[in-house]
């Protein structure tokens, strides 16, 4: 296994672990916000309180997932757009460099017969 492919596997694992930890933090935050949401509702029974908290958490996580999917889709479209622009820019730079080199060679070829011989 090469260093590059080994690093790729480690990087992917690191990304997965980071994603897992961020999602767990999102769950904990949703649960805390749900508890804070139902706290002033003293008339609720324990079962009702748990039901409201559960629904609040489920709704928060559904919205968070939708947001993440929308962000991921946008990142993917931006990546495609930037890669396309990079390829175009690279072609232009290579074309310009080749044109400049060809121009220098043409000028040198034209001026070579004019130079005095030693």
C-alpha positions as CSV (number, residue, x, y, z in Angstrom):
1,X,0.0,0.0,0.0
2,X,1.4,3.4,-1.0
3,X,1.7,6.3,1.4
4,X,-1.0,8.2,-0.6
5,X,-3.6,5.4,-0.5
6,X,-2.8,4.8,3.2
7,X,-3.3,8.5,3.9
8,X,-6.6,8.4,1.9
9,X,-8.0,5.6,4.1
10,X,-6.9,7.3,7.3
11,X,-8.4,10.6,6.1
12,X,-11.7,8.9,5.3
13,X,-11.8,7.2,8.7
14,X,-11.0,10.5,10.3
15,X,-13.8,12.2,8.4
16,X,-16.2,9.5,9.5
17,X,-15.2,9.8,13.1
18,X,-15.5,13.6,12.9
19,X,-18.9,13.3,11.3
20,X,-20.1,10.8,14.0
21,X,-18.9,13.1,16.8
22,X,-20.5,16.1,15.2
23,X,-23.8,14.2,14.8
24,X,-23.7,13.1,18.4
25,X,-23.2,16.7,19.5
26,X,-26.2,17.7,17.4
27,X,-28.3,15.0,19.1
28,X,-27.2,16.2,22.5
29,X,-28.0,19.8,21.6
30,X,-31.5,18.8,20.3
31,X,-32.2,16.9,23.5
32,X,-31.1,19.8,25.6
33,X,-33.2,22.3,23.6
34,X,-36.2,19.9,23.9
35,X,-35.9,19.8,27.7
36,X,-35.7,23.6,27.8
37,X,-38.7,23.8,25.5
38,X,-41.0,21.7,27.7
39,X,-39.6,23.0,31.0
40,X,-42.2,25.8,31.4
41,X,-45.1,23.5,30.5
42,X,-45.7,22.3,34.0
43,X,-49.2,21.0,33.2
44,X,-47.8,18.1,31.1
45,X,-47.7,14.7,32.5
46,X,-44.4,12.8,32.4
47,X,-45.5,10.7,29.4
48,X,-46.7,13.9,27.6
49,X,-43.4,15.6,28.4
50,X,-41.4,12.7,27.0
51,X,-43.6,12.6,23.9
52,X,-43.1,16.3,23.2
53,X,-39.3,16.0,23.9
54,X,-39.1,13.0,21.5
55,X,-41.0,14.8,18.8
56,X,-39.0,18.0,19.2
57,X,-35.7,16.0,19.0
58,X,-37.0,14.1,15.9
59,X,-38.0,17.3,14.2
60,X,-34.7,19.0,15.0
61,X,-32.7,16.1,13.7
62,X,-34.8,15.8,10.6
63,X,-34.2,19.5,9.9
64,X,-30.5,19.2,10.6
65,X,-30.2,16.2,8.3
66,X,-32.0,18.2,5.5
67,X,-29.7,21.1,6.1
68,X,-26.6,18.9,5.9
69,X,-27.8,17.2,2.7
70,X,-28.5,20.6,1.1
71,X,-25.0,21.8,2.1
72,X,-23.4,18.6,0.8
73,X,-25.3,18.9,-2.5
74,X,-24.1,22.6,-2.8
75,X,-20.5,21.6,-2.0
76,X,-20.7,18.9,-4.8
77,X,-22.0,21.4,-7.3
78,X,-19.4,24.0,-6.3
79,X,-16.7,21.4,-6.7
80,X,-17.8,20.5,-10.2
81,X,-18.0,24.2,-11.1
82,X,-14.5,25.0,-9.7
83,X,-12.9,22.0,-11.3
84,X,-14.4,23.0,-14.7
85,X,-13.1,26.6,-14.2
86,X,-9.7,25.3,-13.2
87,X,-9.4,23.1,-16.3
88,X,-10.3,26.1,-18.5
89,X,-7.8,28.3,-16.7
90,X,-5.1,25.6,-17.0
91,X,-5.7,25.2,-20.7
92,X,-5.5,29.0,-21.2
93,X,-2.2,29.2,-19.2
94,X,-0.6,26.3,-21.1
95,X,-1.8,27.8,-24.4
96,X,-0.4,31.2,-23.5
97,X,2.9,29.8,-22.5
98,X,3.1,27.8,-25.7
99,X,2.2,30.8,-27.8
100,X,4.9,32.9,-26.0
101,X,7.5,30.2,-26.5
102,X,6.5,29.8,-30.2
103,X,6.8,33.6,-30.6
104,X,10.2,33.7,-29.0
105,X,11.4,30.9,-31.2
106,X,10.0,32.7,-34.3
107,X,11.7,35.9,-33.4
108,X,15.0,34.1,-32.7
109,X,14.7,32.3,-36.0
110,X,14.1,35.5,-37.9
111,X,16.9,37.4,-36.1
112,X,19.4,34.6,-36.4
113,X,20.3,35.2,-40.1
114,X,20.8,38.9,-39.3
115,X,23.4,38.4,-36.6
116,X,27.0,39.0,-37.7
117,X,29.1,35.8,-37.9
118,X,32.1,35.6,-35.8
